Amino acid sequence: MKKFWLVTVPRVVLGLIFLAGAIDGFSFILTGTHVIHPPTSDRGLQFEAALKATGFFWPLMKVVEIIGAICLLSNRAPAFGLAILSPIMTVVVLFHLFLNPQGIPLAFLLVICGGLLLRAYATRYATVFGSGDAEPVVAADAPQAARR
């Protein structure tokens, strides 16, 4: 039961949030209109318009969001999904803290769910944050020179 509340629920919540964001983003790319567009401040709209004006960044971000959401929702490589969504989550949280304060509850939800999942998948990230002093793994049938 503990795993359900501390891993499954945050994983599904984050997956659904980013799936909804990706669907909305692709809707804008294909039709020029948003399906879901919560109230946004003028400075927030300017930031969003700048991302869209680049021509490449908005579609790239939405592709990353859909890949991450699928990883989280399908529970296939959820640590990878969280890893690729983390930079976007950081930008979304900072966006709401500095440019669009009415979205702070969403930012809080992203921080809580992301933190719970980061803790749950910490062992999967251990090699990335390790010291780098580990001995390389060499196959048993490798030549003697490779084993030194």
Residue pairs with C-beta under 8 A, 6 or more apart in sequence:
6 116
6 119
6 120
7 116
7 117
7 120
10 112
10 113
10 114
10 116
10 117
10 120
11 72
11 73
11 75
11 78
11 113
11 117
12 72
12 73
13 109
13 113
14 69
14 72
14 82
14 85
14 110
14 113
14 114
14 117
15 68
15 69
15 70
15 71
15 72
15 73
15 81
16 69
16 73
17 106
17 109
17 110
18 65
18 66
18 68
18 69
18 72
18 85
18 88
19 65
19 66
19 69
19 70
19 73
20 36
21 62
21 65
22 62
22 63
22 65
22 66
22 69
23 35
23 36
24 34
24 35
24 36
24 37
25 58
25 59
25 61
25 62
25 65
26 62
26 66
27 33
27 34
27 35
28 34
28 52
28 58
29 58
29 59
29 62
38 102
38 103
39 102
40 48
40 100
40 103
41 99
41 100
41 101
41 102
43 99
43 100
44 95
44 99
44 100
44 103
47 95
47 99
51 57
51 58
51 61
52 58
61 88
64 84
64 85
64 88
65 85
65 88
67 81
67 84
68 81
68 82
68 84
68 85
68 88
69 81
69 85
70 76
70 81
71 77
71 78
71 80
71 81
71 82
71 84
72 78
72 81
72 82
72 85
78 117
78 121
79 121
79 124
79 125
82 114
82 117
82 118
82 121
83 125
85 114
86 114
89 110
89 111
89 114
92 106
92 107
92 110
93 107
93 110
93 111
95 103
95 107
96 103
96 104
96 106
96 107
97 104
97 107
118 125
138 146
138 147
